[in-house]
């Protein structure tokens, strides 16, 4: 995750810019930059992480999305792992696959539709744990947000549901071809729910890594999960890959992000991955407010910080960074990506790796960035550097 964008030999002037931290930091309020903090990342070059691949451009959690993310320059690619009925790990954000595959069009699988309680909610549909791997492989992925990403729907029906092992193999091939380090940061989804249904997801993950010789501290793999019990277990069972504690703004997440909680997380994990609002909350004016102490506190505890999830579309941006148009229209996402880099994070999960890489280039060089797009004006302002 510390590799510079691209491959090959970089000129010394560019290396100097990439490895020199900007002395001051900015926030975006009403589309304008102002200085806020001097928190430095733990790493020399913050990682750009392709969230579910380049999921802003291809159906998420497909090999095509991950290959595109790597070719765009992502340092890391992030899959979601869920089990099949016969004990394989496949890549889907939820095990309920109505909206991410064409399963609803398959009369032969109609009888598998069922209702389950998932994270306290009643969910009806088709679940990976009710299908064999061969049955899942017969399905095709589709864009789960067609209203927000109509351009991605042109790829509906083209790609299979891949396995974890297939992604690890693809990443190995791309490392050789592209000549650079690419880390697979895999999220294990809801292991406690699957354990109650008889699936030992931890054992499945560790078996895949061991079979491929990837259970080592320097292996290009990391595991992440919201449930601390899963991370503690795999660490206690001897896994040596880096671990990432995901947190959101609920009671458990807030407790983990206190100084005491961060010290506890650091006993089993190397990275804290908070929701973006826990680092830069949106202010009452709709802009990104001052940074919270979280990044600085996590660094003090020895934890790197990877923030999630940044996306280009208006629907996912703070009101002050949206532009005139639909929710699907791209807003001032570059400004949001820059703001998190300026807040001192060590990595950004993004559906649009090219936006993340351009933000990192601007951040590292202190180049001019566009001003607020208001009334057709775009007066540039200078990023600190």
Secondary structure as UniProt FT lines:
FT   HELIX           12..18
FT   STRAND          26..29
FT   TURN            30..31
FT   STRAND          32..35
FT   STRAND          47..51
FT   TURN            52..57
FT   TURN            60..61
FT   HELIX           63..72
FT   STRAND          76..78
FT   STRAND          80..83
FT   TURN            85..86
FT   STRAND          89..91
FT   TURN            98..100
FT   HELIX           103..105
FT   HELIX           107..112
FT   STRAND          114..118
FT   TURN            119..120
FT   STRAND          121..125
FT   HELIX           128..130
FT   HELIX           133..137
FT   TURN            144..148
FT   HELIX           150..155
FT   TURN            156..157
FT   HELIX           164..178
FT   STRAND          183..188
FT   HELIX           191..196
FT   TURN            197..198
FT   HELIX           201..211
FT   TURN            212..213
FT   TURN            217..218
FT   STRAND          221..225
FT   HELIX           228..236
FT   TURN            237..238
FT   STRAND          242..247
FT   HELIX           251..256
FT   HELIX           259..265
FT   TURN            266..268
FT   STRAND          271..275
FT   HELIX           276..278
FT   STRAND          280..282
FT   TURN            284..285
FT   STRAND          288..291
FT   HELIX           294..300
FT   TURN            301..302
FT   STRAND          304..310
FT   HELIX           314..316
FT   HELIX           319..321
FT   TURN            327..328
FT   HELIX           333..342
FT   TURN            343..344
FT   STRAND          347..350
FT   HELIX           353..365
FT   STRAND          368..369
FT   TURN            375..376
FT   STRAND          381..382
//
